[in-house]
Amino acid sequence: GWGEKCVEAVVSTQSTGSLFVMYRVTRDPVYREWGWNIFQAFERVTRTCFGYSTVQDVTNVNTALLDKMESFYLAETLKYFYLLFEDDFSVYSFDQIVLNTEAHPLPIIKDYKGYY
């Protein structure tokens, strides 16, 4: 209800997407370090024999894992991890594509003469 703090955590794509963009823009290795730490935590805490679980309470070290895996973890979060650690910046180059909110690449059409 209102006023209760949210303690459930899903394996979110926003954090890894932000780290990817910040690394590509600044080339500061700290974003890769943070991403690696997050990836290792996901592996250590949320990985199950069937996939990756949602954590019931991030404030509790001995928390339960919920019996669900969000589809966006595979479709988006892991894609951002891959891109964060990809050394070839021509892969998803920001001058050639734009990523939508689901981390799908859309080409930039520079000579578009469409109708408004």
Secondary structure, DSSP 8 states (H G I E B T S, - for coil): -TT-----B---HHHHHHHHHHHHHH--THHHHHHHHHHHHIIIIIB-SSSB-EES-TT-TT--EES---HHIIIIIHHHHHHHH---TTTT-TTTEEE-TTS-EEE--TT-----
